[in-house]
Amino acid sequence: MLLWISMAMATDYAPWRASLAEEAGWEVVGSKAVEGVGDVLIRHKVIQGQDCLEGSTTAALPADALLAAASDIPNQPSWSSWAVKLSVKLSGGGSGFDYYQLLDNPFPINDRYWFVKATVVSSGPDRRFQWEAIDPAKYPEALAGVLAAYPDAVMTGINVGDWTFTPTGDNTKIRYRICTDVGGKIPTWAGEYAARTTLPTNVADLVKEVRRRLG
């Protein structure tokens, strides 16, 4: 665990974020049709040796409503398809805050957790919710609580990404990008396969939740 903590603490995520935002290098992996949402395009890009992923689609939903749902960390377990057992907002508020989450994986895969710093950004018409890993030792009580309740949980090493929402007429382009090293003993190819197959679900979950909120 100490290795992953030191990686999160030492990593400079500025180059990662710049490369995520740069269009060059992204390659199409495929697309998946999701009922009630439409096609979700999947692309990948290798950044500093890590296979980073993007899922994107377009929906007739307001960018501000999508941003509000994406950044509503405490309520994410109620609408995510995944078993997010812990989703706790820590210090900060408004446009920037820290939080942690824990994903309850089915046996024999160890649960995964992450502590991250989040920022809400408005840049012209774009709305963006972005995050990057932080040293969980900043919150010793929260970290101790996670490990006491889930002693076999493994912290993700690399974790940086964003949701970006760009209005296009009556629609909004939705883009989810992430670079993550899940850590533990999962082979790299298995982790990447899982990420690629679950990516469209993450995008679809958000679209469906915003539709529910808007009635």
LINTA-V482258 format. One record per pair of residues at least 24 apart in sequence whose C-alpha atoms are under 10 Angstrom apart, sorted by the first residue. I is the first residue (numbers start at 0). J is the second residue. D is the distance in Angstrom with one decimal. If there is no record, write none. Layout:
# LINTA-V482258
I|J|D + I|J|D
This chain:
# LINTA-V482258
0|152|9.3 + 0|153|7.0 + 0|154|6.8 + 0|155|9.5 + 0|156|9.5 + 0|182|9.4 + 0|183|9.2 + 1|154|9.5 + 2|154|9.7 + 2|156|8.5 + 3|134|9.1 + 3|153|8.7 + 3|154|6.5 + 3|155|6.9 + 3|156|5.0 + 3|157|8.4 + 3|180|9.7 + 3|181|10.0 + 3|182|7.7 + 3|183|9.5 + 4|113|9.8 + 4|114|9.8 + 4|132|9.4 + 4|133|8.2 + 4|134|5.8 + 4|135|7.0 + 4|136|7.9 + 4|154|7.7 + 4|155|8.8 + 4|156|7.3 + 4|157|10.0 + 5|133|9.6 + 5|134|7.3 + 5|135|9.7 + 5|136|9.9 + 5|156|8.8 + 6|132|9.2 + 6|133|9.2 + 6|134|8.5 + 6|155|9.6 + 6|156|6.2 + 6|157|7.4 + 7|113|9.5 + 7|114|9.0 + 7|115|9.2 + 7|131|8.7 + 7|132|5.6 + 7|133|5.5 + 7|134|5.7 + 7|135|8.5 + 7|154|9.5 + 7|155|8.5 + 7|156|6.0 + 7|157|6.5 + 7|158|8.0 + 8|132|7.7 + 8|133|5.7 + 8|134|4.7 + 8|135|8.4 + 8|136|9.2 + 8|137|9.9 + 8|156|9.7 + 9|132|9.9 + 9|133|8.9 + 9|134|8.5 + 10|131|9.6 + 10|132|8.5 + 10|133|8.9 + 10|134|9.9 + 10|156|9.5 + 10|157|8.0 + 10|158|9.8 + 11|131|9.5 + 11|132|9.9 + 12|130|9.7 + 12|131|7.0 + 12|132|8.5 + 12|157|9.1 + 12|158|9.0 + 12|159|7.2 + 12|160|9.7 + 13|131|9.6 + 13|159|9.7 + 14|46|9.1 + 14|47|9.2 + 15|46|6.8 + 15|47|7.9 + 15|49|10.0 + 15|51|9.7 + 15|131|9.8 + 15|158|10.0 + 15|159|7.6 + 15|160|8.8 + 15|177|9.9 + 15|178|8.3 + 16|46|9.8 + 16|129|9.2 + 16|130|9.6 + 16|131|9.1 + 16|159|7.4 + 16|160|7.3 + 16|161|8.9 + 16|176|9.8 + 16|177|9.6 + 16|178|9.4 + 18|44|9.0 + 18|45|9.4 + 18|46|7.1 + 18|47|9.6 + 19|43|10.0 + 19|44|8.2 + 19|45|9.6 + 19|46|8.1 + 19|51|8.1 + 19|52|9.1 + 19|53|9.1 + 19|159|9.3 + 19|160|7.8 + 19|161|9.0 + 19|176|7.2 + 19|177|8.1 + 19|178|8.6 + 20|160|9.8 + 20|161|9.6 + 20|176|9.0 + 25|51|9.2 + 25|52|8.7 + 25|53|8.6 + 26|52|9.5 + 26|53|9.6 + 27|52|9.9 + 27|53|9.2 + 28|52|9.3 + 28|53|9.6 + 28|195|8.5 + 29|54|9.9 + 29|195|9.4 + 30|54|8.7 + 30|55|9.3 + 30|56|9.8 + 30|195|10.0 + 30|196|10.0 + 30|199|8.3 + 31|196|8.9 + 31|198|9.6 + 31|199|6.8 + 31|200|9.4 + 32|199|8.5 + 32|203|9.9 + 33|199|7.5 + 33|200|7.9 + 33|202|9.6 + 33|203|7.0 + 34|203|8.7 + 35|203|8.3 + 35|206|9.2 + 35|207|8.0 + 36|199|9.8 + 36|200|10.0 + 36|202|8.9 + 36|203|6.2 + 36|204|9.2 + 36|206|7.2 + 36|207|7.7 + 37|203|8.7 + 38|199|8.6 + 38|203|9.6 + 39|173|9.6 + 39|174|9.6 + 39|198|8.7 + 39|199|5.8 + 39|200|9.0 + 39|202|7.7 + 39|203|8.2 + 40|174|9.5 + 40|198|9.5 + 40|199|7.9 + 41|174|10.0 + 41|175|9.7 + 41|176|9.9 + 41|195|7.4 + 41|196|9.3 + 41|198|7.7 + 41|199|7.6 + 42|176|9.2 + 42|195|8.8 + 43|176|9.1 + 43|177|9.5 + 43|178|9.7 + 43|195|8.9 + 44|178|9.3 + 45|178|9.0 + 46|178|8.1 + 49|157|8.8 + 49|178|6.9 + 49|179|7.6 + 49|180|7.5 + 49|187|9.5 + 49|191|9.6 + 50|177|9.1 + 50|178|6.8 + 50|179|8.1 + 50|180|8.9 + 50|187|9.2 + 50|188|9.7 + 50|190|9.9 + 50|191|7.2 + 50|194|9.9 + 51|159|9.4 + 51|160|9.0 + 51|176|7.3 + 51|177|5.7 + 51|178|4.4 + 51|179|7.1 + 51|180|9.5 + 51|191|8.8 + 51|194|9.5 + 51|195|9.8 + 52|160|9.2 + 52|175|8.1 + 52|176|5.6 + 52|177|5.5 + 52|178|6.5 + 52|179|9.0 + 52|191|8.9 + 52|194|7.9 + 52|195|7.3 + 52|198|8.1 + 53|160|9.4 + 53|161|9.6 + 53|162|9.7 + 53|174|6.8 + 53|175|5.4 + 53|176|4.3 + 53|177|6.6 + 53|178|9.1 + 53|195|8.8 + 53|198|7.7 + 53|199|9.3 + 53|202|9.9 + 54|162|9.7 + 54|173|8.2 + 54|174|5.9 + 54|175|5.2 + 54|176|6.6 + 54|177|9.1 + 54|195|8.7 + 54|197|9.8 + 54|198|6.1 + 54|199|6.2 + 54|200|9.4 + 54|201|8.5 + 54|202|6.8 + 54|203|9.8 + 55|162|9.7 + 55|163|9.5 + 55|164|9.8 + 55|172|7.2 + 55|173|5.4 + 55|174|4.4 + 55|175|6.3 + 55|176|8.6 + 55|198|9.3 + 55|199|8.1 + 55|202|7.3 + 55|203|9.7 + 56|171|8.5 + 56|172|6.0 + 56|173|5.4 + 56|174|6.8 + 56|175|9.2 + 56|199|9.1 + 56|202|7.8 + 56|203|8.9 + 56|206|9.5 + 57|164|9.4 + 57|165|9.3 + 57|166|9.4 + 57|167|8.8 + 57|170|6.5 + 57|171|5.6 + 57|172|4.4 + 57|173|5.8 + 57|174|8.7 + 57|206|9.4 + 58|166|9.6 + 58|167|9.7 + 58|169|8.7 + 58|170|5.4 + 58|171|5.5 + 58|172|6.7 + 58|173|7.4 + 58|206|7.5 + 58|210|9.9 + 59|166|9.3 + 59|167|9.3 + 59|168|9.2 + 59|169|6.1 + 59|170|4.2 + 59|171|6.2 + 59|172|8.9 + 59|206|9.5 + 59|210|9.4 + 60|164|9.9 + 60|166|8.8 + 60|169|7.8 + 60|170|6.0 + 60|171|6.1 + 60|172|9.2 + 60|173|9.7 + 60|206|8.1 + 60|209|7.7 + 60|210|7.6 + 60|213|9.0 + 61|164|8.7 + 61|165|9.3 + 61|166|7.5 + 61|169|8.3 + 61|170|7.3 + 61|171|6.6 + 61|172|9.9 + 61|209|9.0 + 61|213|9.8 + 62|124|8.6 + 62|125|7.6 + 62|126|6.5 + 62|127|9.2 + 62|163|8.8 + 62|164|5.4 + 62|165|6.6 + 62|166|6.3 + 62|167|9.7 + 62|170|8.6 + 62|171|6.1 + 62|172|8.5 + 62|173|8.5 + 63|121|9.7 + 63|124|9.8 + 63|125|9.2 + 63|126|6.9 + 63|127|9.5 + 63|164|8.2 + 63|165|9.8 + 63|166|9.6 + 63|171|9.9 + 64|126|9.9 + 64|164|9.8 + 64|206|9.9 + 64|208|9.9 + 64|209|6.6 + 64|210|9.2 + 64|212|8.6 + 64|213|8.3 + 65|126|8.7 + 65|127|9.5 + 65|128|9.8 + 65|162|9.1 + 65|163|9.2 + 65|164|7.3 + 65|171|9.0 + 65|173|8.5 + 65|205|7.4 + 65|206|7.5 + 65|208|8.8 + 65|209|6.2 + 65|210|9.3 + 66|119|8.2 + 66|120|9.5 + 66|121|9.9 + 66|125|9.9 + 66|126|6.5 + 66|127|6.8 + 66|128|6.7 + 66|162|7.9 + 66|163|8.1 + 66|164|7.3 + 66|173|10.0 + 66|205|9.7 + 66|209|9.4 + 67|119|9.5 + 67|126|9.7 + 67|128|9.1 + 67|209|8.8 + 68|205|7.2 + 68|206|9.2 + 68|208|7.4 + 68|209|6.6 + 68|212|8.8 + 69|119|9.9 + 69|127|9.2 + 69|128|7.0 + 69|129|9.7 + 69|161|9.6 + 69|162|7.3 + 69|163|9.7 + 69|205|7.0 + 69|206|9.8 + 69|208|9.5 + 69|209|9.2 + 70|94|9.6 + 70|96|9.9 + 70|117|8.4 + 70|118|8.9 + 70|119|7.6 + 70|127|9.3 + 70|128|6.4 + 70|129|8.9 + 70|162|9.1 + 72|98|7.8 + 72|99|9.0 + 72|100|8.8 + 73|98|9.1 + 73|99|9.8 + 73|100|9.4 + 75|100|9.8 + 75|204|9.8 + 75|205|9.3 + 75|208|9.5 + 76|100|9.6 + 76|102|9.7 + 77|208|9.5 + 78|204|6.8 + 78|205|8.0 + 78|207|8.6 + 78|208|6.5 + 78|211|10.0 + 79|200|8.8 + 79|201|7.4 + 79|202|10.0 + 79|203|9.5 + 79|204|6.0 + 79|205|7.9 + 79|207|9.9 + 79|208|8.7 + 80|197|9.6 + 80|200|7.4 + 80|201|7.7 + 80|203|9.5 + 80|204|6.9 + 80|205|10.0 + 81|197|9.3 + 81|200|9.1 + 81|201|8.7 + 81|204|9.7 + 82|110|9.9 + 83|110|9.9 + 83|111|9.7 + 83|112|9.5 + 84|110|9.8 + 84|112|9.8 + 85|112|8.7 + 85|145|8.5 + 86|112|9.7 + 86|113|9.9 + 87|114|9.6 + 87|141|9.2 + 88|114|9.9 + 88|115|9.9 + 88|117|9.9 + 89|114|9.6 + 89|115|9.8 + 89|116|9.5 + 89|138|8.6 + 89|141|9.0 + 90|116|9.5 + 90|138|9.4 + 91|116|9.5 + 91|117|9.4 + 92|117|9.7 + 92|118|9.4 + 92|119|9.9 + 93|118|8.7 + 93|119|7.9 + 94|118|5.5 + 94|119|4.7 + 94|120|7.1 + 94|121|9.5 + 94|128|9.1 + 95|119|6.2 + 95|120|9.0 + 95|128|9.5 + 95|129|9.6 + 95|130|9.6 + 96|130|9.5 + 97|130|8.8 + 97|131|9.6 + 97|132|9.4 + 97|133|8.5 + 97|138|9.9 + 98|130|9.6 + 98|132|9.8 + 98|133|9.6 + 98|135|9.8 + 98|138|9.9 + 98|141|10.0 + 99|132|9.6 + 99|133|9.8 + 99|135|8.7 + 99|138|9.9 + 99|141|8.6 + 99|142|9.0 + 99|145|9.4 + 100|145|9.2 + 101|145|8.0 + 101|149|9.0 + 101|152|8.3 + 101|153|9.4 + 101|154|9.0 + 102|152|8.9 + 102|153|9.9 + 103|149|9.1 + 103|152|8.7 + 104|152|9.4 + 108|151|9.8 + 108|152|9.4 + 108|153|9.9 + 108|183|9.1 + 108|184|8.8 + 108|185|7.9 + 109|149|9.4 + 109|150|9.7 + 109|151|6.3 + 109|152|5.6 + 109|153|6.6 + 109|154|9.9 + 109|182|9.8 + 109|183|7.8 + 109|184|9.0 + 109|185|9.2 + 110|149|7.6 + 110|150|9.2 + 110|151|6.9 + 110|152|4.5 + 110|153|6.2 + 110|154|8.6 + 110|181|10.0 + 110|183|9.8 + 111|149|9.4 + 111|151|8.9 + 111|152|5.3 + 111|153|4.9 + 111|154|5.6 + 111|155|6.5 + 111|181|7.3 + 111|182|8.4 + 111|183|9.0 + 112|142|9.8 + 112|145|8.3 + 112|146|9.6 + 112|149|9.5 + 112|152|6.7 + 112|153|6.3 + 112|154|4.9 + 112|155|6.3 + 112|156|9.8 + 112|181|9.1 + 113|142|9.7 + 113|153|8.7 + 113|154|5.6 + 113|155|5.8 + 113|156|8.4 + 113|157|9.5 + 113|158|7.9 + 113|181|9.6 + 114|138|9.1 + 114|141|9.7 + 114|142|8.8 + 114|154|8.4 + 114|155|8.8 + 114|158|9.0 + 115|158|7.9 + 115|159|8.5 + 116|159|9.5 + 117|159|9.8 + 117|160|9.7 + 117|161|9.1 + 118|161|9.3 + 119|161|9.6 + 119|162|9.7 + 120|163|9.2 + 121|163|9.7 + 121|164|9.8 + 122|165|9.8 + 123|165|9.4 + 124|164|8.5 + 124|165|6.4 + 124|166|6.6 + 124|167|9.4 + 125|163|6.9 + 125|164|5.6 + 125|165|4.7 + 125|166|7.0 + 125|171|9.5 + 125|172|9.6 + 126|162|8.2 + 126|163|5.8 + 126|164|5.1 + 126|165|6.7 + 126|166|8.9 + 126|173|9.9 + 127|161|6.7 + 127|162|5.5 + 127|163|4.3 + 127|164|6.2 + 127|165|8.8 + 127|173|9.9 + 127|174|9.4 + 127|175|9.8 + 128|160|8.6 + 128|161|5.5 + 128|162|5.1 + 128|163|6.6 + 128|164|8.9 + 128|175|9.6 + 129|159|7.7 + 129|160|5.7 + 129|161|4.0 + 129|162|6.3 + 129|163|8.2 + 129|175|9.7 + 129|176|9.3 + 129|177|9.6 + 130|158|7.9 + 130|159|5.6 + 130|160|5.6 + 130|161|6.2 + 130|162|9.1 + 130|177|9.3 + 131|157|8.3 + 131|158|5.7 + 131|159|4.2 + 131|160|6.7 + 131|161|8.9 + 131|177|9.7 + 131|178|9.6 + 131|179|9.9 + 132|156|8.0 + 132|157|6.9 + 132|158|5.3 + 132|159|6.4 + 132|160|9.6 + 132|179|9.6 + 133|157|9.8 + 133|158|8.9 + 133|159|10.0 + 152|183|9.2 + 153|181|8.1 + 153|182|6.7 + 153|183|6.3 + 153|184|9.7 + 154|180|9.3 + 154|181|7.4 + 154|182|6.7 + 154|183|8.2 + 155|179|7.0 + 155|180|5.8 + 155|181|4.6 + 155|182|5.2 + 155|183|8.2 + 156|180|5.2 + 156|181|6.3 + 156|182|5.9 + 156|183|9.3 + 157|181|7.6 + 157|182|8.5 + 162|202|9.4 + 173|202|7.9 + 173|205|9.6 + 173|206|8.9 + 174|202|8.1 + 175|199|9.4 + 175|201|8.4 + 175|202|7.0
